[in-house]
């Protein structure tokens, strides 16, 4: 997937201000593209890694919700606990 999940630091303040009223999380187009990429590879398990507070759980939740709306079974598992 070529879409960047997080904007460069200099864009963060502007991006945050513009999306203050939007529900917290990743842009719906980014989530849809990530799910489409996952499905294109016929994969069964996907791992999301990143620094603490980078949005891993948020992205996983959004991907699972979108997958369910498409009639797929999805589970989010934390391996850090």
Secondary structure, DSSP 4 states (H G I P E B T S, - for coil): --S-SS--HHHHHHHHHHTTTSPSSS-HHHHHHHHHHHHHTT-S------STTSSHHHHHHHHHHHHHHTT-------S--
